[in-house]
């Protein structure tokens, strides 16, 4: 019995910290919200830079996870700051009016008065305090989970990539990766059997460190066993759903996603082709996606054509046994191939993109609408579109 008391008794120093932790929580939440709002833009810019300059697979997925983690943390700290502020307000109320509700001064029905008499301000303060702590902890844990998950996924998928020539082995590696997270999300489905644990323990131990699970898994069990699995799951899913909405809106422009909240029932035009300002150098925003010309209304004798060079195009250069990017690029104007184009190396200062540029004489073209079409025999482009066409109008 004495052993049990020693195990469960909270040390005095920890009690003092717990009683005054709200001050640190408010400072951390306030500072973190400011930093996270600023870092969201940095993550977006970094994601665009990586997409433009590095051939790594999974950059979009990593960007989504990082944005989701940032959104979760920001929303969590905002909600925490609200509830902790509410908690401070209740503490001030209790300090100002320690006697509580003066029920004898209420001119209400006895039924409602019985409800008011049952209200305990101290218990309300304790509940809000616990809820604030839960929100604060959940925000930190999810960020650790996201960062650990990204590193963990990179390790496993890199391993699967390097053994890709060996039959079944890549599938086994990826299957083991998802097996660990199945165990995590089911709160230890493989930890319940002594027989399974003997075989699962080495795998669990390694992956628990790779995924940073050793930092949050045991504390998470405290919440599961005290807060209740159903209530905790509902709370975490609600926070995740809200974070997904914020992340979607943050990444919609970067990843060229559709507006999920748009209420348009019909297409804007019966023409299936879709264009945007990034096809025109005088209007381009954050980057040129595939190809761009100087403007939509061309008054010049030459058409200025810029094609960004992405590392993902290296696959086509190697496969076709060429030695430069311009050798795998083909251009057509009004469905007529343009032969012997002279391409220059070019860096578009506005978007900081490396690519190639050419000047095509267009005096012979008819006035009005014309089209320039880009072909690159690279999977990065062809798995999205067979070609990219940009309209322009010659005056």
Order of alpha helices (4+ residues) and beta strands (2+ residues): alpha-alpha-alpha-alpha-alpha-alpha-alpha-alpha-alpha-beta-beta-beta-alpha-beta-beta-beta-beta-beta-alpha-beta
